[in-house]
Each structure stands twice: as C-alpha cells, then as structure tokens.
Amino acid sequence: MTTKTATFPLRLPVSLKAALETISDRDGTSMNQFLVVAAAEKIAAMQTEEFFSQRRNRADRDAFRRILNRQGGEDPSPEDAWDNPASR
C-alpha cells in the first residue's frame, strides 16, 4: 500500500528553520519527517480534544449522579484494595 503525498512550499522564519534543523538532526530524522510527525501529533491531539468534547456534551449528568449516589453494592474484593501491594 502506498500513501499518496502532496507537496507545498513552506515559509518558515529563519530562527524556526534553524531550530528545526537542529532538533530533527538530533532526532535522527529529516526535517520533512519531523514536520510530518509533529503535524500528525498535533492533529491527533486536536481530534482527541474534539472527541471528548462531543462525549461530554452528550453526557447525562443526572444519570451519572444517580449511579454515584446509589445505595447497595458490594465492598471491593481484597485484591482491589488500595493498600494491596499486588495491585501496585
């Protein structure tokens, strides 16, 4: 499977280009690869933020509070206790 790519000219301030050259060299990658990974990470972070924002907006807060405040249930089993060394 091949990935289609597109090219476009990119104008960077000289200081940013110098920092990019230094960091990508230290990272052992080309400037192009470094920028592609940085862009992918930024896109993933923004999409994740949007995902959780949408989830938050459709949450039923009253149902959440009812579940947290309900009576009954069972105590945690011994292996689920906070002071259990095996659970750390």
C-alpha positions in Angstrom: 0.0 0.0 0.0 1.4 3.4 -0.9 0.5 6.6 0.7 -0.3 9.5 -1.7 1.6 12.6 -0.8 1.3 16.3 -1.7 3.9 18.9 -1.7 3.6 22.6 -0.9 6.2 25.4 -0.3 6.6 26.2 3.4 7.9 29.5 4.6 9.5 29.5 8.0 11.2 32.2 9.9 15.0 31.7 9.8 15.2 31.0 13.5 12.5 28.4 13.4 14.1 26.6 10.4 17.4 26.6 12.3 15.8 25.1 15.4 14.0 22.6 13.2 17.3 21.5 11.5 19.0 21.1 14.9 16.2 19.2 16.5 15.5 16.9 13.5 19.2 16.2 13.3 19.3 15.3 17.0 16.2 13.1 16.5 17.9 11.4 13.6 15.2 12.3 11.1 14.8 14.6 8.1 13.2 17.9 8.6 10.3 16.7 6.4 9.8 13.6 8.5 10.0 15.6 11.7 7.4 18.1 10.5 5.1 15.3 9.3 5.2 13.6 12.7 4.7 16.9 14.5 1.7 17.7 12.3 0.3 14.2 12.9 0.7 14.6 16.7 -1.0 18.0 16.7 -3.9 16.7 14.5 -4.4 13.7 16.8 -4.4 15.9 19.9 -7.0 18.2 18.4 -9.2 15.4 17.2 -9.0 13.7 20.6 -10.0 17.0 22.3 -13.0 17.3 19.9 -14.0 13.6 20.6 -14.0 14.1 24.3 -15.8 17.5 24.0 -18.6 15.7 22.0 -18.8 12.9 24.5 -19.0 15.5 27.4 -21.8 17.4 25.6 -24.0 14.3 25.4 -23.4 13.0 28.9 -26.4 12.6 31.2 -25.2 14.2 34.3 -28.3 13.3 36.3 -27.8 9.6 35.5 -24.1 9.9 36.4 -25.0 11.4 39.9 -27.7 8.7 40.4 -25.1 6.0 39.8 -22.6 7.6 42.1 -25.1 8.1 44.9 -26.9 4.8 44.7 -27.1 2.5 47.8 -26.0 -1.1 47.9 -23.4 -2.9 46.0 -20.6 -5.0 47.4 -17.4 -3.9 49.0 -14.3 -4.2 46.9 -12.6 -7.6 46.9 -9.4 -7.8 48.9 -7.2 -7.8 45.8 -8.8 -4.5 44.7 -7.9 -2.6 48.0 -5.7 0.4 47.7 -3.3 -0.9 50.3 -2.8 -4.2 48.5 0.9 -4.4 47.3 -0.2 -6.8 44.5 -2.3 -4.0 42.9 0.6 -1.6 42.5 
